[in-house]
Every structure is written in C-alpha cells, then in structure tokens.
C-alpha cells in the first residue's frame, strides 16, 4: 500500500514483483483538493480520491520497468514504482 498523507506518497518509491497490485489510500482529512495517482507517461490516471478512498492497479509490466507518477492537483507530489 501507498498512503497519501501530508501531501506526500508514503513510501515515495516502491519496488514490486511483476503482477503485484498496489493500492493508494488517501489518508488526508478532506480539507484539500482530492489527490490522484497519475502516471507521468499516461499509463494510468486514478479518479480523485476523497478522504479514505483507495485506488488499485496491478503492475504486469516487464521486469526493469519504472513508472514515475504524480498527483494531478498537487504536481509537487511525486512517486516511483519499479517492477523487478
């Protein structure tokens, strides 16, 4: 799981095995614009995640693939998923 807390993806970088499902969970209190998990390369774009909402994606990519992502409303929030 990747938690969204204090305008940060926690952890910011994860390495997973091929076929792993990652879930992003919004732990913010709901006073800010709802965050997203959005691939920099356009591979995925979650809906806006309200407080307590979650979004999951399975990474079936080739080993060695790296995916950088960000939050749409808060582009300073960045993360990376690497498939091993």
Order of alpha helices (4+ residues) and beta strands (2+ residues): beta-beta-beta-beta-beta-beta-beta-beta
